[in-house]
């Protein structure tokens, strides 16, 4: 467990991304499978501190992704990976009604 002199790797993050995916009718289970496979691949990338896909319990077509990157370069590299291009761009996006992505940066400690 980090102490006051040991910084958590999560504290070093400079970019968080909140994404919402809404699957087309009949595509929700395929999207869930894509996100499961994506999570395994993304978590092995250098500079990725977190990749957590979620599915709404009240609307099975709605997904929320929380992504945390060490820096902008890690996010840029993430988007250039073969698994991003295949799973997100080629397989995921065509199955969606909408995708929203909102970047965030951490607030400085008080």
Secondary structure, 3 states (H helix, E strand, C coil): CCCCCCCCHHHHCCEEEEEEEEECCCCHHHHHHHHHHHHHHHCCCCCEEEEEEEECCCCCCEEEEEEEECCHHHHHHHHCCHHHHHHHHHHHHHHEEEEEEEEECCCCCC
